């Protein structure tokens, strides 16, 4: 497919006025508008060349209605002993459930529960161990809010969906486990596909090289979406994640965030997970992952300013507060 990059983004009253006067088009239904358009070869194009995927709002992912002018917030619940972010709870089920409840009270719209760390260099976890870590947590929290299951393993996917998970979040984009495509096709559930250079965290940061990181990520994700679509899962049930920090250098991560609107050409929900990542520490000089709140919130705001529909975060309260403020500036305050 041909990729188009919306540029010259506007928001708030100016954006609405530009759309009204024919000077801009809504980016995936708004609240952002774009005034310029460039194709994948770098050539400028007329706004009327924009495909419908750039202007039409994707269907609500996992049946979740979006906010007025801010992304949904996905809270991360790590049922792992070795999370890079320093918040892993291992098999402490009660603590993980309490953490999820606290995130919902702080304003999270949905929760992402994982039992295997996929940080660079992480060792794989057997599915039976992963299932033991997450299943009681999924069962309890799925009664309170939509839950996605962060896993690469087909057996874990099937067990989590049976326990009440609403969606699958696979950092390998369903490439790691040969049975994963079958599980998703049978369940017809919403799925999040993430870009990563390799399916093995132990090798993802070796020999990293891109010519155009943002465009290469977009092309990879379009290819995976097309594969899932052929299995009968419509794009309305698919979210794409550019995989910040997965097989990318600092500048690659920054390029992907800056040019996030490229992903709109795919026509799916866009999710960004940059919270507490290592490159945040490199840019800000903060070594301890748990102290990267400010940099992580800044990235969530940048993602929101470039069309992200969902942001995946550890620090829910700080992120929700910042996004609500940004929404009020964009679209006015509603008590």
TORROLUM-863212 format. One record per residue (C-alpha): residue number from 1; residue in three letters; x, y, z. Coordinates in steps of 0.05 Angstrom, whole numbers. Layout:
TORROLUM-863212
+-----+-----+--------+--------+--------+
!   i !  aa !      u !      v !      w !
+-----+-----+--------+--------+--------+
! NUM ! ala !      X !      Y !      Z !
...
+-----+-----+--------+--------+--------+
//
This chain:
TORROLUM-863212
+-----+-----+--------+--------+--------+
!   i !  aa !      u !      v !      w !
+-----+-----+--------+--------+--------+
!   1 ! unk !      0 !      0 !      0 !
!   2 ! unk !     20 !     72 !     -9 !
!   3 ! unk !     37 !    110 !     55 !
!   4 ! unk !     19 !    182 !     68 !
!   5 ! unk !     47 !    226 !    123 !
!   6 ! unk !      0 !    280 !    151 !
!   7 ! unk !     39 !    343 !    171 !
!   8 ! unk !     25 !    413 !    195 !
!   9 ! unk !    -19 !    389 !    252 !
!  10 ! unk !    -69 !    435 !    285 !
!  11 ! unk !   -115 !    426 !    344 !
!  12 ! unk !   -167 !    463 !    384 !
!  13 ! unk !   -209 !    520 !    354 !
!  14 ! unk !   -157 !    534 !    300 !
!  15 ! unk !   -160 !    462 !    276 !
!  16 ! unk !   -236 !    462 !    274 !
!  17 ! unk !   -236 !    528 !    236 !
!  18 ! unk !   -185 !    502 !    185 !
!  19 ! unk !   -227 !    440 !    172 !
!  20 ! unk !   -289 !    483 !    165 !
!  21 ! unk !   -255 !    529 !    115 !
!  22 ! unk !   -226 !    473 !     73 !
!  23 ! unk !   -154 !    486 !     94 !
!  24 ! unk !   -145 !    421 !    133 !
!  25 ! unk !   -172 !    351 !    142 !
!  26 ! unk !   -186 !    314 !    207 !
!  27 ! unk !   -133 !    264 !    227 !
!  28 ! unk !   -171 !    198 !    237 !
!  29 ! unk !   -234 !    236 !    256 !
!  30 ! unk !   -200 !    288 !    301 !
!  31 ! unk !   -188 !    324 !    347 !
!  32 ! unk !   -125 !    338 !    307 !
!  33 ! unk !   -125 !    366 !    237 !
!  34 ! unk !    -71 !    364 !    184 !
!  35 ! unk !    -56 !    419 !    133 !
!  36 ! unk !     -1 !    385 !     93 !
!  37 ! unk !      9 !    316 !     62 !
!  38 ! unk !     71 !    279 !     40 !
!  39 ! unk !     76 !    210 !      8 !
!  40 ! unk !    124 !    154 !     25 !
!  41 ! unk !    175 !    180 !    -26 !
!  42 ! unk !    177 !    248 !      7 !
!  43 ! unk !    136 !    283 !    -47 !
!  44 ! unk !     85 !    335 !    -27 !
!  45 ! unk !     13 !    317 !    -45 !
!  46 ! unk !    -53 !    354 !    -47 !
!  47 ! unk !    -99 !    344 !     12 !
!  48 ! unk !   -151 !    313 !    -34 !
!  49 ! unk !   -103 !    256 !    -46 !
!  50 ! unk !   -110 !    234 !     27 !
!  51 ! unk !   -140 !    164 !     32 !
!  52 ! unk !   -202 !    153 !     75 !
!  53 ! unk !   -160 !    117 !    128 !
!  54 ! unk !   -126 !    183 !    145 !
!  55 ! unk !   -191 !    221 !    158 !
!  56 ! unk !   -240 !    169 !    183 !
!  57 ! unk !   -241 !    152 !    257 !
!  58 ! unk !   -225 !     79 !    272 !
!  59 ! unk !   -279 !     40 !    307 !
!  60 ! unk !   -273 !     39 !    383 !
!  61 ! unk !   -220 !    -12 !    401 !
!  62 ! unk !   -247 !    -68 !    445 !
!  63 ! unk !   -313 !    -30 !    445 !
!  64 ! unk !   -283 !     27 !    486 !
!  65 ! unk !   -311 !     95 !    471 !
!  66 ! unk !   -257 !    148 !    465 !
!  67 ! unk !   -252 !    212 !    505 !
!  68 ! unk !   -268 !    280 !    474 !
!  69 ! unk !   -197 !    301 !    458 !
!  70 ! unk !   -148 !    256 !    493 !
!  71 ! unk !   -124 !    184 !    488 !
!  72 ! unk !   -147 !    126 !    530 !
!  73 ! unk !    -98 !    108 !    585 !
!  74 ! unk !    -76 !     36 !    592 !
!  75 ! unk !    -47 !     19 !    660 !
!  76 ! unk !     10 !    -32 !    662 !
!  77 ! unk !      5 !    -89 !    713 !
!  78 ! unk !     70 !   -129 !    712 !
!  79 ! unk !     63 !   -198 !    743 !
!  80 ! unk !    137 !   -209 !    733 !
!  81 ! unk !    196 !   -210 !    782 !
!  82 ! unk !    244 !   -178 !    731 !
!  83 ! unk !    208 !   -120 !    700 !
!  84 ! unk !    255 !    -66 !    672 !
!  85 ! unk !    211 !    -12 !    703 !
!  86 ! unk !    222 !    -35 !    775 !
!  87 ! unk !    148 !    -48 !    789 !
!  88 ! unk !    145 !   -123 !    776 !
!  89 ! unk !    103 !   -161 !    826 !
!  90 ! unk !    120 !   -233 !    806 !
!  91 ! unk !     66 !   -281 !    831 !
!  92 ! unk !     41 !   -235 !    886 !
!  93 ! unk !    -31 !   -238 !    860 !
!  94 ! unk !    -63 !   -196 !    914 !
!  95 ! unk !    -12 !   -141 !    904 !
!  96 ! unk !    -22 !   -141 !    828 !
!  97 ! unk !    -98 !   -138 !    836 !
!  98 ! unk !    -91 !    -80 !    885 !
!  99 ! unk !    -45 !    -44 !    837 !
! 100 ! unk !    -96 !    -52 !    781 !
! 101 ! unk !   -152 !    -27 !    824 !
! 102 ! unk !   -111 !     34 !    844 !
! 103 ! unk !    -96 !     49 !    771 !
! 104 ! unk !   -170 !     47 !    754 !
! 105 ! unk !   -185 !     93 !    812 !
! 106 ! unk !   -131 !    140 !    785 !
! 107 ! unk !   -166 !    144 !    718 !
! 108 ! unk !   -140 !     85 !    676 !
! 109 ! unk !   -189 !     64 !    622 !
! 110 ! unk !   -163 !     -6 !    613 !
! 111 ! unk !   -108 !    -50 !    641 !
! 112 ! unk !    -52 !    -90 !    608 !
! 113 ! unk !    -31 !   -152 !    648 !
! 114 ! unk !     34 !   -189 !    633 !
! 115 ! unk !     71 !   -248 !    663 !
! 116 ! unk !    135 !   -248 !    621 !
! 117 ! unk !    186 !   -192 !    616 !
! 118 ! unk !    204 !   -176 !    543 !
! 119 ! unk !    256 !   -122 !    560 !
! 120 ! unk !    320 !   -126 !    518 !
! 121 ! unk !    360 !   -186 !    541 !
! 122 ! unk !    303 !   -220 !    579 !
! 123 ! unk !    300 !   -295 !    583 !
! 124 ! unk !    236 !   -330 !    560 !
! 125 ! unk !    185 !   -355 !    611 !
! 126 ! unk !    150 !   -423 !    602 !
! 127 ! unk !     75 !   -413 !    587 !
! 128 ! unk !     54 !   -453 !    648 !
! 129 ! unk !     93 !   -406 !    693 !
! 130 ! unk !     66 !   -345 !    657 !
! 131 ! unk !     -5 !   -371 !    664 !
! 132 ! unk !      3 !   -383 !    738 !
! 133 ! unk !     27 !   -312 !    747 !
! 134 ! unk !    -29 !   -277 !    710 !
! 135 ! unk !    -92 !   -319 !    712 !
! 136 ! unk !   -119 !   -300 !    782 !
! 137 ! unk !   -103 !   -227 !    767 !
! 138 ! unk !   -139 !   -228 !    699 !
! 139 ! unk !   -201 !   -262 !    729 !
! 140 ! unk !   -208 !   -209 !    783 !
! 141 ! unk !   -191 !   -146 !    744 !
! 142 ! unk !   -231 !   -166 !    682 !
! 143 ! unk !   -293 !   -159 !    725 !
! 144 ! unk !   -277 !    -85 !    737 !
! 145 ! unk !   -251 !    -60 !    669 !
! 146 ! unk !   -229 !    -83 !    600 !
! 147 ! unk !   -164 !   -122 !    606 !
! 148 ! unk !   -112 !   -137 !    553 !
! 149 ! unk !    -64 !   -194 !    561 !
! 150 ! unk !      9 !   -179 !    546 !
! 151 ! unk !     36 !   -245 !    520 !
! 152 ! unk !     72 !   -278 !    461 !
! 153 ! unk !     49 !   -348 !    478 !
! 154 ! unk !    -12 !   -381 !    447 !
! 155 ! unk !    -28 !   -424 !    509 !
! 156 ! unk !    -27 !   -362 !    553 !
! 157 ! unk !    -71 !   -324 !    503 !
! 158 ! unk !   -124 !   -379 !    504 !
! 159 ! unk !   -123 !   -385 !    580 !
! 160 ! unk !   -127 !   -309 !    589 !
! 161 ! unk !   -184 !   -301 !    541 !
! 162 ! unk !   -223 !   -356 !    576 !
! 163 ! unk !   -210 !   -320 !    642 !
! 164 ! unk !   -241 !   -256 !    616 !
! 165 ! unk !   -187 !   -217 !    579 !
! 166 ! unk !   -217 !   -172 !    526 !
! 167 ! unk !   -156 !   -167 !    480 !
! 168 ! unk !    -87 !   -195 !    466 !
! 169 ! unk !    -25 !   -151 !    465 !
! 170 ! unk !     32 !   -187 !    430 !
! 171 ! unk !    100 !   -153 !    426 !
! 172 ! unk !    119 !   -202 !    371 !
! 173 ! unk !     58 !   -184 !    328 !
! 174 ! unk !     38 !   -258 !    330 !
! 175 ! unk !    104 !   -282 !    302 !
! 176 ! unk !    134 !   -316 !    364 !
! 177 ! unk !     86 !   -374 !    372 !
! 178 ! unk !     62 !   -412 !    311 !
! 179 ! unk !     -5 !   -426 !    344 !
! 180 ! unk !    -20 !   -353 !    361 !
! 181 ! unk !    -52 !   -337 !    295 !
! 182 ! unk !    -99 !   -396 !    304 !
! 183 ! unk !   -119 !   -374 !    374 !
! 184 ! unk !   -134 !   -303 !    351 !
! 185 ! unk !   -172 !   -327 !    289 !
! 186 ! unk !   -216 !   -374 !    331 !
! 187 ! unk !   -229 !   -322 !    386 !
! 188 ! unk !   -238 !   -264 !    337 !
! 189 ! unk !   -216 !   -220 !    394 !
! 190 ! unk !   -184 !   -150 !    390 !
! 191 ! unk !   -108 !   -154 !    383 !
! 192 ! unk !    -51 !   -105 !    391 !
! 193 ! unk !      7 !   -116 !    342 !
! 194 ! unk !     74 !    -86 !    361 !
! 195 ! unk !    136 !    -74 !    318 !
! 196 ! unk !    201 !   -107 !    340 !
! 197 ! unk !    261 !   -124 !    298 !
! 198 ! unk !    265 !   -195 !    325 !
! 199 ! unk !    219 !   -241 !    364 !
! 200 ! unk !    273 !   -254 !    415 !
! 201 ! unk !    287 !   -200 !    468 !
! 202 ! unk !    357 !   -228 !    475 !
! 203 ! unk !    376 !   -206 !    404 !
! 204 ! unk !    331 !   -145 !    391 !
! 205 ! unk !    384 !    -92 !    406 !
! 206 ! unk !    440 !   -124 !    364 !
! 207 ! unk !    463 !    -89 !    301 !
! 208 ! unk !    405 !    -40 !    300 !
! 209 ! unk !    402 !     -2 !    234 !
! 210 ! unk !    347 !     34 !    197 !
! 211 ! unk !    347 !     77 !    135 !
! 212 ! unk !    279 !    109 !    154 !
! 213 ! unk !    257 !     82 !    221 !
! 214 ! unk !    187 !    111 !    221 !
! 215 ! unk !    170 !     88 !    151 !
! 216 ! unk !    200 !     19 !    161 !
! 217 ! unk !    160 !      9 !    225 !
! 218 ! unk !     96 !     31 !    189 !
! 219 ! unk !    108 !    -17 !    131 !
! 220 ! unk !    121 !    -75 !    179 !
! 221 ! unk !     57 !    -61 !    218 !
! 222 ! unk !     16 !    -56 !    154 !
! 223 ! unk !     42 !   -124 !    133 !
! 224 ! unk !     23 !   -155 !    199 !
! 225 ! unk !    -46 !   -122 !    198 !
! 226 ! unk !    -58 !   -149 !    127 !
! 227 ! unk !    -40 !   -219 !    151 !
! 228 ! unk !    -89 !   -216 !    209 !
! 229 ! unk !   -142 !   -186 !    164 !
! 230 ! unk !   -137 !   -246 !    118 !
! 231 ! unk !   -156 !   -290 !    178 !
! 232 ! unk !   -222 !   -253 !    184 !
! 233 ! unk !   -203 !   -202 !    238 !
! 234 ! unk !   -224 !   -133 !    213 !
! 235 ! unk !   -180 !    -72 !    223 !
! 236 ! unk !   -231 !    -46 !    272 !
! 237 ! unk !   -207 !    -99 !    321 !
! 238 ! unk !   -133 !    -86 !    310 !
! 239 ! unk !    -88 !    -35 !    344 !
! 240 ! unk !    -17 !    -21 !    322 !
! 241 ! unk !     41 !     -3 !    368 !
! 242 ! unk !    107 !     23 !    339 !
! 243 ! unk !    146 !    -13 !    393 !
! 244 ! unk !    184 !     44 !    426 !
! 245 ! unk !    249 !     16 !    456 !
! 246 ! unk !    244 !    -51 !    420 !
! 247 ! unk !    304 !    -58 !    373 !
! 248 ! unk !    313 !     17 !    365 !
! 249 ! unk !    366 !     69 !    381 !
! 250 ! unk !    349 !    135 !    416 !
! 251 ! unk !    342 !    173 !    351 !
! 252 ! unk !    300 !    117 !    321 !
! 253 ! unk !    251 !    122 !    379 !
! 254 ! unk !    248 !    197 !    373 !
! 255 ! unk !    236 !    192 !    298 !
! 256 ! unk !    179 !    143 !    307 !
! 257 ! unk !    145 !    188 !    359 !
! 258 ! unk !    155 !    251 !    317 !
! 259 ! unk !    126 !    218 !    255 !
! 260 ! unk !     71 !    179 !    289 !
! 261 ! unk !     17 !    203 !    240 !
! 262 ! unk !     48 !    158 !    188 !
! 263 ! unk !     13 !    100 !    223 !
! 264 ! unk !    -55 !    132 !    208 !
! 265 ! unk !    -50 !    106 !    136 !
! 266 ! unk !    -61 !     35 !    164 !
! 267 ! unk !   -130 !     54 !    189 !
! 268 ! unk !   -124 !     22 !    258 !
! 269 ! unk !   -124 !     46 !    329 !
! 270 ! unk !    -55 !     72 !    347 !
! 271 ! unk !    -24 !     54 !    414 !
! 272 ! unk !     41 !     82 !    442 !
! 273 ! unk !     79 !     52 !    500 !
! 274 ! unk !    140 !     93 !    518 !
! 275 ! unk !    133 !     94 !    593 !
! 276 ! unk !    198 !     90 !    633 !
! 277 ! unk !    236 !     62 !    573 !
! 278 ! unk !    312 !     62 !    572 !
! 279 ! unk !    317 !    116 !    520 !
! 280 ! unk !    277 !    163 !    566 !
! 281 ! unk !    333 !    153 !    616 !
! 282 ! unk !    386 !    167 !    564 !
! 283 ! unk !    353 !    232 !    542 !
! 284 ! unk !    336 !    257 !    611 !
! 285 ! unk !    397 !    230 !    649 !
! 286 ! unk !    353 !    191 !    698 !
! 287 ! unk !    381 !    122 !    708 !
! 288 ! unk !    328 !     93 !    755 !
! 289 ! unk !    268 !     71 !    714 !
! 290 ! unk !    218 !     87 !    770 !
! 291 ! unk !    240 !    160 !    770 !
! 292 ! unk !    227 !    172 !    696 !
! 293 ! unk !    157 !    198 !    708 !
! 294 ! unk !    167 !    268 !    679 !
! 295 ! unk !    200 !    243 !    615 !
! 296 ! unk !    147 !    189 !    607 !
! 297 ! unk !     89 !    238 !    616 !
! 298 ! unk !    122 !    285 !    566 !
! 299 ! unk !    124 !    229 !    516 !
! 300 ! unk !     50 !    212 !    529 !
! 301 ! unk !     32 !    284 !    514 !
! 302 ! unk !     74 !    284 !    451 !
! 303 ! unk !     41 !    219 !    428 !
! 304 ! unk !    -28 !    250 !    442 !
! 305 ! unk !     -7 !    311 !    401 !
! 306 ! unk !      9 !    266 !    342 !
! 307 ! unk !    -53 !    222 !    340 !
! 308 ! unk !    -44 !    166 !    390 !
! 309 ! unk !   -111 !    136 !    412 !
! 310 ! unk !    -83 !     97 !    471 !
! 311 ! unk !    -21 !    108 !    515 !
! 312 ! unk !      6 !     50 !    556 !
! 313 ! unk !     36 !     75 !    621 !
! 314 ! unk !     61 !     57 !    690 !
! 315 ! unk !     46 !    124 !    723 !
! 316 ! unk !    -29 !    129 !    712 !
! 317 ! unk !    -46 !    187 !    758 !
! 318 ! unk !      7 !    234 !    731 !
! 319 ! unk !     -9 !    216 !    659 !
! 320 ! unk !    -84 !    225 !    667 !
! 321 ! unk !    -75 !    292 !    701 !
! 322 ! unk !    -31 !    317 !    644 !
! 323 ! unk !    -76 !    291 !    589 !
! 324 ! unk !   -138 !    322 !    621 !
! 325 ! unk !   -103 !    389 !    623 !
! 326 ! unk !    -83 !    382 !    550 !
! 327 ! unk !   -154 !    363 !    532 !
! 328 ! unk !   -181 !    425 !    566 !
! 329 ! unk !   -133 !    469 !    527 !
! 330 ! unk !   -153 !    435 !    462 !
! 331 ! unk !   -228 !    429 !    470 !
! 332 ! unk !   -249 !    471 !    530 !
! 333 ! unk !   -264 !    451 !    601 !
! 334 ! unk !   -323 !    408 !    618 !
! 335 ! unk !   -337 !    399 !    692 !
+-----+-----+--------+--------+--------+
//
